[in-house]
Amino acid sequence: MRYLHFTPAQALSGAEAGLVRFSANAGFPAHEHKGRELTYVLRGTPYFSDGTVLQPGDKALLEGGRHSVRAGDRPVLYLTYHEGFEVVDGV
């Protein structure tokens, strides 16, 4: 997994933003968001532990909470902005 951080527009002041890349079958462990998270998929299919499955062009706005995410059999690339998170045990 790779995360390329960038500073979001002033309208999203206080948020973190980045470009996330997963290799095929890779993932990120359970983590809890402290606020909203917006994901916009550019390539591949990310699978979230809450049952959400996104395709290229899809977006999802989560209002905080806990989940993990993994790629299917193809690499995944998505943009995200969030208000902070912490890695946790279990989902």
C-alpha positions in Angstrom: 0.0 0.0 0.0 1.2 3.5 -0.8 -0.3 6.8 0.4 0.7 10.1 -1.3 -0.4 12.9 1.0 -1.4 16.3 -0.4 -3.0 19.4 1.1 -6.7 19.7 0.3 -8.4 22.9 -0.9 -9.1 25.6 1.7 -12.7 24.5 1.8 -11.6 21.2 3.4 -9.4 22.9 6.0 -8.4 20.6 8.8 -8.8 17.4 6.7 -6.2 15.1 5.3 -6.1 14.1 1.7 -4.2 11.6 -0.3 -3.9 9.2 -3.2 -4.1 5.6 -2.1 -2.7 2.7 -4.1 -3.0 -1.0 -3.2 -1.4 -3.9 -5.0 -3.7 -6.7 -6.0 -4.9 -8.7 -2.9 -3.3 -6.2 -0.5 -5.2 -4.2 2.1 -5.2 -1.9 5.1 -6.0 -3.2 8.6 -9.0 -2.2 10.7 -9.0 1.5 11.6 -11.4 4.0 13.1 -12.1 7.3 11.5 -12.6 10.3 13.8 -14.9 12.0 11.3 -16.0 11.9 7.7 -14.1 10.0 5.0 -14.7 10.6 1.3 -13.4 8.0 -1.2 -13.4 8.3 -5.0 -12.2 5.3 -6.9 -10.0 5.8 -10.0 -9.0 2.2 -10.7 -9.7 -1.3 -9.4 -12.3 -2.6 -6.9 -11.8 -1.9 -3.2 -13.7 -4.1 -0.7 -14.6 -2.6 2.7 -15.2 -4.7 5.7 -18.7 -3.1 6.1 -19.7 -4.8 2.8 -19.2 -1.7 0.6 -17.7 -2.6 -2.8 -16.8 0.3 -5.1 -16.0 0.4 -8.8 -14.0 3.0 -10.8 -16.0 6.2 -10.8 -17.8 5.4 -7.6 -17.6 7.6 -4.5 -18.6 6.9 -0.9 -19.0 9.3 2.0 -18.6 7.6 5.4 -19.6 9.4 8.6 -16.8 8.0 10.7 -16.6 4.6 12.1 -14.5 1.5 11.9 -13.5 -0.6 8.8 -10.7 -2.3 6.9 -10.2 -2.3 3.1 -8.6 -4.6 0.6 -8.0 -4.8 -3.1 -9.4 -7.7 -5.2 -7.3 -9.4 -7.8 -6.3 -6.1 -9.5 -4.5 -3.1 -8.1 -6.7 -0.3 -6.6 -6.2 3.5 -6.9 -8.4 6.0 -5.1 -8.5 9.5 -3.8 -9.5 10.1 -0.2 -10.0 12.9 2.2 -10.6 12.2 5.9 -10.6 13.9 9.3 -8.1 11.6 10.9 -8.1 7.9 11.9 -6.4 5.4 14.2 -5.5 1.8 13.5 -7.4 -0.6 15.9 -7.6 -4.4 16.6 -10.5 -6.2 14.9 -13.4 -4.7 13.0 
